[in-house]
Amino acid sequence: MDPTLEKQFAAFSAGKLEELTQRIDTCLAMLDDRQIWSRGGGNENAIGNLVLHLCGNVRQWIVSGVGGAPDARQRDGEFAAQGGLPGAELAARLHATVNEATQVIRSRTPERLSRRFVVQGYDVSELEAIYHVVEHFSMHTGQVLFATKILTGKDLGFYRHLQGASQYNPPTP
């Protein structure tokens, strides 16, 4: 892999995790603790659970799997939690985890990106693990954003810069 391409992959991956973390921060700041931990039903996760889950996933796959730190994840606990952590503490945990992960990601060399390891029973390369985490983080960030819009009834403002931009007009047959 070309060093330039490796650096671009690492920079984009780390930057995307940082951007999505900021979006989750925006949501957590808009919600009170009751909203953060509310569930519509027993089969639904609260926003708080999703944040804990993201911390666990990022730590297990990147900080531990790619970076080599010990893995002490308690995945079931991420979903079982029903409160107790305020939004500010959830945000701090997420930031700390993402900061560790982005340092690991930015330190990758082309040779390291092809190194294989096993995480959650999956045999993956470091590149595959990073790609998985960014995709997984993005999916759950979308859930947090959607839930926040439902709970607050407000636009989150992430795309204000597009207001007034010309709309796509499909060609007429």
QUIZI-V321889 format. One line per field, one symbol per residue. burial: 1 if it has 16 or more other ideal C-beta (glycine too) atoms within 10 Angstrom, else 0. A space follows every 50 residues. Layout:
burial = ???
This chain:
burial = 00000100110011011001101111110110101111000000111111 11111111111111111000001000010010001010011011101101 11011001000010001010000101111101110010011001101100 10000000000000000000000
